[in-house]
Amino acid sequence: MTDGAPAATLQVDVYLTREDRLAALREDVRVGLTSTPKELRPKWFYDERGSALFEEITRLPEYYLTGRERVILGEHAREVARLTAANTLVEPGSGSSEKTRLLLDAMVEAGYLKRFVPFDVSEQALREAAAAVAEDYPGIEVHGVVGDFEHHLVWLPEGRRRLFAFLGSSIGNLTGEQRAQFLDTLHGLLGTGEALLLGADLVKDPARVERAYNDSRGITAEFNRNVLNVINRELDGDFDPLRFTHIARWDAEHEWMEMLLRSNVDQRVRVSALELEVEFAAGEEMRTEISDKFRRSGLEAELGNAGFELGNWWEDPDGDFAVSLSFSAGSE
């Protein structure tokens, strides 16, 4: 913190309480475990342990995504600040990451930054991230929002020129229909001159992609199985995670990675909070995540269908990852 600089103001709005999260978890698990095939939504990976495991994953040598995106932002953050002249940075997820700070620093250097809006489903994680930014960036407004981006984006603070940064290729965890809804909602919220900065993992050699999700240390496998620990703790389940094997494989038809949990044995699992018993056959697979990989033409078309105009497209030197900057059609 700079000596003599005014302290940042800090505000957190909570639109998603623990009770809300638990109700959503109950519904998602009930639907997922009674579907054919079974499926769990990836957002439930991220309890405290899951978030810590994911941070470990981002530092693994096989997991190229974070490093490639960081390289792009390191080279182009100043250009993003200049092109958008944004004085508000909105970001889902942790606001204390290195990538976020590359953008914040560039906006400060350009003389634009007035406000940071971290957005997260976890109130504790958001408060920690918001407090860290408030301490390190004196004189700005930090206005956190606790919510689910599928439902609570409409509650984002208004009134300033905003840059919405959706990084880490999180867009790939949404199905095509979910992406269309998300981009439509976002386009409806962004005003003239406001922009979307989007990180996207690109289609490449499937063997390289598969290695990123099957790391040699087994961190991704532990991360995948952690969703069962969440169900056990929050919904009084009796899953034995060691009875499931982590599977991550390339789907060539859809050009995405999918993560699954494969039952090692015939077994019956009870989730007491749902009064639900579920049978798993030996070898049965339950999908826990998709991670779509993109081509420029396809992503540009999806952005265009939602009313965005692609302004800039930057790739890392190896062509592994892209960061795009788009504005609402007809905006400045």
Sequence and secondary structure as in RCSB ss.txt:
>XXXX:A:sequence
MTDGAPAATLQVDVYLTREDRLAALREDVRVGLTSTPKELRPKWFYDERGSALFEEITRLPEYYLTGRERVILGE
HAREVARLTAANTLVEPGSGSSEKTRLLLDAMVEAGYLKRFVPFDVSEQALREAAAAVAEDYPGIEVHGVVGDFE
HHLVWLPEGRRRLFAFLGSSIGNLTGEQRAQFLDTLHGLLGTGEALLLGADLVKDPARVERAYNDSRGITAEFNR
NVLNVINRELDGDFDPLRFTHIARWDAEHEWMEMLLRSNVDQRVRVSALELEVEFAAGEEMRTEISDKFRRSGLE
AELGNAGFELGNWWEDPDGDFAVSLSFSAGSE
>XXXX:A:secstr
  TT    EEEEEESS HHHHHHHHHHHHHHHHTSSS B  GGGG SHHHHHHHHHHHTSTT HHHHHHHHHHHH
HHHHHHHHH  SEEEEES SSSHHHHHHHHHHHHTT   EEEEEES HHHHHHHHHHHHHHSTTSEEEEEES TT
T GGGS  SS EEEEE TTGGGGS HHHHHHHHHHHHHH  TT EEEEEEEB   HHHHHHHTS TT HHHHHHH
HHHHHHHHHH B   GGGEEEEEEEETTTTEEEEEEEESS EEEEEGGGTEEEEE TT EEEEEEEE B HHHHH
HHHHHTTEEEEEEEE TTSSEEEEEEEETT  
